[in-house]
Amino acid sequence: MCIICQTPFDDLVKYKYLEISDCFKIKSIPNNLINLLQLEINNCKNFIFIPSTLTNLKYIYVEKCPKFVEIPKTLNNLIKLCLIDCIKFKRLINIFPNLEILILENCFCLIYIDNNFPKINILIINNCLLYDTSNIYINNNKDIISSLSSK
């Protein structure tokens, strides 16, 4: 049983870090968690999206959420984004000006990534079968650590 599904989210508003695991009921998190800096969602089979009101988020880790499809366009403070086994995730069309680390693994439906990553240092795209990694261009950053593998 998932404890978070039984906890009133109003009690969580002050928290800066939230981790939700193995909660099969949750589809999203409430949009009033505006102090949240880090979000980790793991093995939540019905989790679909992150609300656009969570503009303070700096770190997002989503793993084994097969219905997850959307990252909001409003996350200008985002530094690290990690999506693993999010098999329905298709597009990363947002420009995150502060994004330094982007990890996309086993996102089988991924077809598009916006190529504007001004601060990226680590880029890992692995086993995203529909994405053509030859289209990646990263601002002439010679120091980038990258691992690109798909087709």
RORO-25100 format. One line per 10 residues: number of its first residue (from 1); for each residue x, y, z of N, C-alpha, C. Coordinates in steps of 0.001 Angstrom, whole numbers. Layout:
REM residues N
NUM = X Y Z X Y Z X Y Z ~ ... .
This chain:
REM residues 151
1 = 832 -1182 0 0 0 0 878 1247 0 ~ 510 2189 -794 1287 3417 -933 897 4420 151 ~ 1850 4818 945 1587 5763 2041 1229 7137 1491 ~ 1880 7529 395 1649 8868 -156 201 9040 -614 ~ -406 7967 -1093 -1800 8043 -1536 -2749 8252 -365 ~ -2310 7980 833 -3141 8150 2015 -2796 9423 2792 ~ -1763 10113 2376 -1336 11332 3059 -1958 12540 2377 ~ -2600 13428 3132 -3106 14656 2504 -1937 15465 1935 ~ -2017 15797 661 -919 16511 25 -696 17892 622 ~ -1708 18455 1253 -1521 19754 1916 -453 19672 2998 .
11 = -297 18498 3594 732 18298 4614 2137 18278 4012 ~ 2230 18121 2716 3524 18003 2044 4018 19316 1439 ~ 3228 20351 1498 3533 21608 811 4894 22184 1196 ~ 5299 22051 2418 6559 22645 2880 7798 21862 2445 ~ 7620 20634 1998 8763 19779 1669 9474 20209 395 ~ 10791 19981 385 11621 20299 -771 11986 19068 -1577 ~ 11809 17909 -957 12151 16648 -1605 10974 15689 -1469 ~ 10621 15057 -2584 9532 14096 -2551 9916 12879 -3373 ~ 9772 11714 -2753 10012 10457 -3450 8754 9607 -3325 ~ 8277 9127 -4466 7101 8278 -4494 7489 7007 -5227 .
21 = 7270 5871 -4571 7604 4577 -5183 6443 3609 -5026 ~ 6260 2806 -6041 5292 1707 -5999 3882 2161 -5635 ~ 3492 3272 -6146 2140 3786 -5916 1382 3699 -7242 ~ 438 2798 -7310 -228 2532 -8578 -1442 3419 -8821 ~ -1870 4165 -7818 -3029 5045 -7969 -2658 6428 -8506 ~ -1493 6893 -8188 -1145 8283 -8477 -926 8516 -9981 ~ -1548 9599 -10503 -1394 9967 -11916 -526 11210 -12070 ~ -538 12030 -11037 282 13235 -11013 456 13619 -9550 ~ 1235 14655 -9325 1322 15177 -7970 595 16522 -7960 ~ 130 16959 -6816 -634 18213 -6766 206 19417 -7197 .
31 = -464 20377 -7752 236 21560 -8243 564 22567 -7149 ~ 225 22289 -5897 522 23236 -4812 1847 22941 -4095 ~ 2616 21993 -4572 3910 21676 -3937 5005 22583 -4505 ~ 4807 23859 -4356 5657 24854 -5017 7066 24967 -4424 ~ 7296 24443 -3242 8630 24473 -2640 9492 23286 -3053 ~ 8926 22399 -3784 9610 21173 -4170 10809 21465 -5081 ~ 11978 20934 -4676 13199 21083 -5466 13590 19787 -6163 ~ 13297 18661 -5516 13655 17354 -6066 12433 16447 -6059 ~ 12270 15755 -7177 11153 14842 -7314 11661 13527 -7884 ~ 11339 12450 -7179 11688 11115 -7653 10420 10275 -7662 .
41 = 10126 9733 -8819 8953 8882 -8989 9457 7559 -9542 ~ 9135 6476 -8851 9641 5171 -9270 8534 4117 -9196 ~ 8376 3425 -10308 7446 2304 -10385 6020 2696 -10021 ~ 5566 3788 -10587 4187 4242 -10420 3510 4071 -11778 ~ 2841 2971 -11947 2359 2520 -13252 1390 3477 -13936 ~ 701 4312 -13177 -283 5226 -13769 139 6687 -13738 ~ 1350 6948 -13311 1847 8332 -13267 2009 8854 -14688 ~ 1408 10024 -14982 1374 10540 -16351 2192 11818 -16533 ~ 2080 12775 -15605 2737 14063 -15833 3095 14778 -14530 ~ 3927 15788 -14689 4345 16674 -13599 3652 18014 -13828 .
51 = 3011 18571 -12818 2313 19849 -13010 3261 21001 -13367 ~ 2784 21900 -14166 3601 23031 -14622 3852 24070 -13536 ~ 3143 23991 -12432 3309 24960 -11337 4542 24691 -10479 ~ 5194 23562 -10682 6356 23209 -9853 7632 23802 -10439 ~ 7654 25097 -10570 8734 25803 -11270 10059 25819 -10524 ~ 10076 25471 -9252 11324 25446 -8492 12096 24139 -8627 ~ 11514 23161 -9267 12175 21861 -9407 13539 21999 -10071 ~ 14531 21367 -9450 15890 21358 -10000 16292 19969 -10462 ~ 15660 18973 -9883 16027 17593 -10154 14763 16759 -10326 ~ 14688 16038 -11445 13568 15126 -11690 14133 13779 -12085 .
61 = 13657 12765 -11397 14032 11392 -11704 12737 10587 -11807 ~ 12463 10060 -12987 11269 9250 -13199 11714 7919 -13782 ~ 11361 6834 -13099 11763 5507 -13569 10589 4539 -13458 ~ 10469 3700 -14474 9448 2643 -14517 8044 3213 -14342 ~ 7779 4257 -15083 6446 4853 -15133 6007 4786 -16598 ~ 5410 3686 -17003 5161 3442 -18418 4181 4408 -19082 ~ 3369 5104 -18302 2403 6049 -18884 2887 7500 -18857 ~ 4047 7728 -18282 4569 9105 -18175 4845 9660 -19569 ~ 4287 10839 -19857 4406 11393 -21211 4853 12852 -21281 ~ 4862 13571 -20174 5035 15013 -20320 5907 15649 -19243 .
71 = 6819 16499 -19713 7609 17383 -18845 7098 18802 -19113 ~ 6711 19542 -18093 6175 20889 -18341 7221 21843 -18914 ~ 6751 22815 -19630 7620 23801 -20286 8102 24889 -19337 ~ 7629 24878 -18124 7874 25975 -17179 9040 25724 -16218 ~ 9797 24676 -16433 10829 24292 -15460 12185 24915 -15791 ~ 12266 26196 -15710 13493 26916 -16059 14636 26687 -15083 ~ 14347 26187 -13901 15389 25926 -12902 15935 24507 -12958 ~ 15390 23706 -13829 15764 22304 -13901 17235 22129 -14281 ~ 17963 21358 -13458 19393 21101 -13670 19625 19666 -14141 ~ 18855 18726 -13574 19041 17323 -13944 17692 16692 -14246 .
81 = 17636 16029 -15393 16442 15299 -15791 16852 13890 -16170 ~ 16237 12929 -15499 16546 11524 -15746 15230 10775 -15940 ~ 15054 10190 -17129 13875 9390 -17435 14348 8012 -17850 ~ 13950 7010 -17091 14367 5638 -17364 13122 4754 -17414 ~ 13022 3981 -18467 11884 3069 -18639 10545 3793 -18636 ~ 10516 4938 -19262 9262 5677 -19469 8882 5434 -20927 ~ 8267 4328 -21177 8164 3834 -22546 7209 4630 -23432 ~ 6325 5439 -22869 5413 6254 -23678 5916 7678 -23896 ~ 7003 8035 -23257 7532 9393 -23388 8036 9598 -24818 ~ 7519 10653 -25504 7809 10834 -26927 8668 12044 -27261 .
91 = 8453 13144 -26558 9088 14394 -26975 9626 15187 -25785 ~ 10804 15702 -25984 11364 16669 -25047 11489 17964 -25838 ~ 10427 18735 -25829 10359 19911 -26694 10597 21209 -25928 ~ 10994 21079 -24723 11177 22253 -23877 12634 22691 -23886 ~ 12823 23951 -23738 14175 24472 -23598 14388 24765 -22123 ~ 15319 24045 -21536 15632 24230 -20128 16979 24933 -20048 ~ 17002 26213 -19783 18244 26983 -19871 19330 26552 -18890 ~ 18960 25890 -17798 19943 25502 -16789 20230 24006 -16752 ~ 19673 23263 -17675 19844 21818 -17684 21302 21442 -17941 ~ 21889 20704 -16990 23279 20267 -17090 23395 18775 -17375 .
101 = 22409 18006 -16910 22453 16554 -17057 21123 16073 -17622 ~ 21201 15342 -18719 20019 14760 -19332 20295 13285 -19585 ~ 19475 12445 -18967 19613 10995 -19122 18261 10447 -19570 ~ 18258 9810 -20728 17062 9180 -21268 17423 7750 -21634 ~ 16841 6802 -20924 17146 5394 -21178 15854 4602 -21286 ~ 15814 3754 -22286 14656 2881 -22507 13353 3643 -22638 ~ 13419 4782 -23272 12218 5549 -23631 11922 5177 -25085 ~ 11298 4053 -25266 11181 3434 -26582 10421 4272 -27600 ~ 9524 5139 -27158 8727 5951 -28079 9329 7331 -28334 ~ 10452 7629 -27727 11083 8938 -27913 11394 9173 -29387 .
111 = 10878 10276 -29942 11141 10584 -31345 11767 11974 -31532 ~ 11661 12835 -30503 12166 14202 -30696 12754 14751 -29398 ~ 13900 15407 -29545 14528 16144 -28446 14931 17496 -28996 ~ 14532 18533 -28321 14965 19872 -28703 16471 19954 -28495 ~ 17187 20488 -29445 18651 20483 -29392 19263 21702 -28711 ~ 18494 22478 -28045 19030 23664 -27406 19290 23392 -25923 ~ 20531 23032 -25617 20952 22759 -24244 22158 23633 -23930 ~ 21951 24865 -23557 23078 25791 -23378 24110 25384 -22330 ~ 23694 24661 -21282 24617 24338 -20183 24880 22841 -20028 ~ 24468 22047 -20972 24558 20593 -20816 26004 20129 -20667 .
121 = 26235 19244 -19703 27549 18649 -19493 27520 17144 -19683 ~ 26401 16554 -19327 26262 15112 -19471 24976 14825 -20233 ~ 25115 14081 -21301 23984 13682 -22110 24073 12182 -22351 ~ 23069 11460 -21903 23025 10016 -22126 21669 9682 -22745 ~ 21711 9130 -23933 20505 8641 -24597 20797 7199 -24951 ~ 20100 6305 -24297 20409 4894 -24460 19133 4083 -24666 ~ 19144 3276 -25698 18049 2360 -25988 16710 3066 -26164 ~ 16752 4190 -26834 15531 4905 -27231 15344 4594 -28712 ~ 14666 3539 -28988 14713 2876 -30279 14239 3713 -31463 ~ 13306 4617 -31265 12793 5416 -32376 13569 6708 -32607 .
131 = 14430 7046 -31670 15156 8315 -31790 16445 8143 -32574 ~ 16652 9028 -33508 17864 9007 -34339 18908 9917 -33688 ~ 19882 9331 -33027 20889 10121 -32296 21803 10914 -33216 ~ 21800 10644 -34491 22645 11436 -35405 22145 12872 -35524 ~ 20938 13145 -35053 20386 14499 -35112 20779 15363 -33921 ~ 21510 14818 -32990 21906 15586 -31804 23032 16551 -32158 ~ 22829 17799 -31794 23836 18833 -31934 23791 19645 -30655 ~ 24924 19786 -30010 24951 20441 -28701 25899 21628 -28686 ~ 25516 22703 -29185 26190 24000 -29008 27722 23961 -29039 ~ 28288 23119 -29839 29751 23037 -29956 30465 22813 -28633 .
141 = 29830 22177 -27697 30441 21924 -26400 31384 20726 -26509 ~ 32658 20983 -26501 33667 19932 -26668 33850 19090 -25411 ~ 33482 19609 -24262 33710 18906 -23002 32544 18019 -22577 ~ 31548 17960 -23394 30374 17194 -23007 30693 15705 -22910 ~ 30138 15093 -21904 30251 13636 -21756 28965 13088 -22336 ~ 29087 12237 -23322 27856 11742 -23935 27952 10262 -24237 ~ 26803 9671 -24201 26658 8281 -24596 25385 8225 -25409 ~ 25518 8009 -26701 24370 8019 -27580 24233 6661 -28227 ~ 23152 6010 -27945 22938 4687 -28508 21442 4480 -28695 ~ 21036 4184 -29903 19624 3887 -30096 19418 2894 -31219 .
151 = 19637 3306 -32439 19333 2433 -33577 20458 1488 -33890 .
